[in-house]
Amino acid sequence: MGALAGMIAAAGANALGALLASRVLNLGYGFNGTVWAIGFFCGTTGIAIAGYFGTRRALNVAPLQALRHIG
């Protein structure tokens, strides 16, 4: 999930960079693979961290205690 989010963000950043370079600044645009690598890494890491902090409280409670609290 994070890898997909990172790739979508990198694609958007490359598309926006190419559009701004060619249309607004009248410059040539070269593809930059570093943006894709950083997008992949940050997306994957961000989703992993969010998942950890989102489930941390649930992982520290016994299953039976969690079920009793719900019902």
C-alpha contacts under 8 A as a table, 3 or more apart, distances in Angstrom:
res1	aa1	res2	aa2	distance
1	M	4	L	5.24
1	M	5	A	6.29
1	M	44	T	7.36
1	M	47	I	7.34
2	G	5	A	4.99
2	G	6	G	6.03
2	G	40	F	7.47
2	G	43	G	4.55
2	G	44	T	3.97
2	G	45	T	7.17
2	G	46	G	7.00
2	G	47	I	5.12
2	G	48	A	7.49
3	A	6	G	5.06
3	A	7	M	6.13
3	A	40	F	5.17
3	A	41	F	7.37
3	A	43	G	5.61
3	A	44	T	5.00
4	L	7	M	5.09
4	L	8	I	6.17
4	L	40	F	7.61
4	L	43	G	7.61
5	A	8	I	5.18
5	A	9	A	6.15
5	A	40	F	7.73
5	A	43	G	5.72
5	A	44	T	7.86
6	G	9	A	5.08
6	G	10	A	6.07
6	G	36	W	7.71
6	G	38	I	7.97
6	G	39	G	4.35
6	G	40	F	4.43
6	G	41	F	7.16
6	G	42	C	6.56
6	G	43	G	4.18
6	G	44	T	6.87
7	M	10	A	5.00
7	M	11	A	6.06
7	M	36	W	6.46
7	M	39	G	5.98
7	M	40	F	5.69
7	M	43	G	7.83
8	I	11	A	5.09
8	I	12	G	6.19
9	A	12	G	5.11
9	A	13	A	6.13
9	A	39	G	6.40
10	A	13	A	5.00
10	A	14	N	6.10
10	A	35	V	5.90
10	A	36	W	5.17
10	A	38	I	7.99
10	A	39	G	5.24
10	A	40	F	7.71
11	A	14	N	5.17
11	A	15	A	6.06
11	A	36	W	7.49
12	G	15	A	5.09
12	G	16	L	5.98
13	A	16	L	5.17
13	A	17	G	5.96
13	A	35	V	7.77
14	N	17	G	5.04
14	N	18	A	6.06
14	N	31	F	7.55
14	N	32	N	7.78
14	N	35	V	7.52
15	A	18	A	5.17
15	A	19	L	6.13
16	L	19	L	5.05
16	L	20	L	6.07
17	G	20	L	5.23
17	G	21	A	5.95
17	G	29	Y	7.84
18	A	21	A	5.14
18	A	22	S	6.02
18	A	29	Y	5.66
19	L	22	S	5.41
19	L	23	R	5.69
19	L	24	V	7.44
20	L	23	R	5.45
20	L	24	V	5.01
20	L	25	L	6.33
21	A	24	V	5.97
21	A	25	L	5.03
21	A	26	N	5.89
21	A	27	L	5.06
21	A	28	G	6.48
21	A	29	Y	6.14
22	S	25	L	6.09
22	S	26	N	4.72
22	S	27	L	5.23
22	S	28	G	6.10
22	S	29	Y	6.82
23	R	26	N	5.66
32	N	35	V	6.00
32	N	36	W	7.61
33	G	36	W	5.25
33	G	37	A	6.48
34	T	37	A	5.05
34	T	38	I	6.08
35	V	38	I	5.22
35	V	39	G	5.95
36	W	39	G	5.06
36	W	40	F	6.07
37	A	40	F	5.18
37	A	41	F	6.18
38	I	41	F	5.13
38	I	42	C	5.91
39	G	42	C	5.28
39	G	43	G	5.83
40	F	43	G	5.31
40	F	44	T	6.11
41	F	44	T	5.33
41	F	45	T	6.02
42	C	45	T	5.11
42	C	46	G	5.77
43	G	46	G	5.16
43	G	47	I	6.19
44	T	47	I	5.41
44	T	48	A	6.20
45	T	48	A	5.12
45	T	49	I	6.14
46	G	49	I	5.23
46	G	50	A	6.10
47	I	50	A	5.09
47	I	51	G	5.99
48	A	51	G	5.10
48	A	52	Y	6.14
49	I	52	Y	5.08
49	I	53	F	6.24
50	A	53	F	5.31
50	A	54	G	5.89
51	G	54	G	5.00
51	G	55	T	6.11
52	Y	55	T	5.44
52	Y	56	R	5.68
53	F	56	R	5.17
53	F	57	R	7.75
54	G	57	R	7.36
55	T	58	A	5.26
55	T	59	L	6.19
56	R	59	L	5.24
56	R	60	N	6.54
57	R	60	N	5.44
57	R	61	V	6.94
58	A	61	V	5.61
58	A	66	A	7.90
59	L	62	A	7.72
61	V	65	Q	6.75
61	V	66	A	6.44
62	A	65	Q	5.32
62	A	66	A	6.32
63	P	66	A	5.11
63	P	67	L	6.24
64	L	67	L	5.10
64	L	68	R	6.20
65	Q	68	R	5.13
65	Q	69	H	6.18
66	A	69	H	5.12
66	A	70	I	6.39
67	L	70	I	5.21
67	L	71	G	6.39
68	R	71	G	5.32
